[in-house]
Amino acid sequence: MAMTTPRPAVEAPAAKCTPACEMDHMLDPADAAFARLAVEHPECCSTAADYPGWTCGGAS
């Protein structure tokens, strides 16, 4: 029986600091098409004018 030396576990570079939810996006085959949507159809994107008075976190 041949003996082999086990290799150390190596993480994928993208997985080192990438949250699981972002990994899901990276693996989703429809994600690229969704990402192109804003580029191909900017008229469908929201702007600040669509939400007057809105502030991040709900602060006034």
C-alpha positions in Angstrom: 0.0 0.0 0.0 1.4 3.4 -1.1 1.7 6.1 1.5 0.9 9.7 0.6 1.5 12.8 2.5 -1.8 14.7 3.1 -1.8 18.2 1.6 -2.8 21.1 3.8 -6.3 22.5 3.4 -6.2 25.5 1.1 -9.1 28.0 1.0 -10.3 29.4 -2.3 -9.0 33.0 -2.5 -12.5 34.4 -2.9 -13.8 32.5 0.1 -11.3 33.9 2.6 -13.2 37.1 3.5 -16.4 36.8 1.4 -19.7 36.4 3.3 -21.8 33.4 2.4 -24.5 35.5 0.9 -22.0 37.0 -1.5 -20.7 33.6 -2.4 -24.3 32.6 -3.3 -24.4 35.6 -5.7 -21.1 34.5 -7.3 -22.4 31.1 -7.9 -25.9 32.1 -9.2 -26.0 31.7 -13.0 -28.7 34.5 -13.2 -26.6 37.0 -11.3 -24.6 38.2 -14.3 -27.8 38.9 -16.2 -29.2 40.8 -13.2 -26.0 42.8 -12.8 -26.2 43.9 -16.5 -29.8 45.1 -16.0 -28.8 48.6 -14.7 -26.3 49.0 -17.5 -28.7 48.0 -20.3 -31.8 49.7 -18.8 -30.8 52.7 -16.7 -34.3 54.1 -17.1 -35.6 51.3 -14.8 -33.2 52.3 -12.0 -34.3 54.2 -8.9 -32.7 57.6 -8.2 -32.7 59.9 -5.2 -35.6 61.8 -6.8 -37.8 58.7 -6.4 -37.4 58.8 -2.6 -37.6 62.5 -1.5 -36.8 62.9 2.2 -35.3 59.4 2.6 -32.1 59.1 4.7 -30.0 56.1 5.3 -31.0 54.3 8.5 -34.2 56.3 8.8 -32.5 59.3 10.5 -34.2 62.6 9.9 
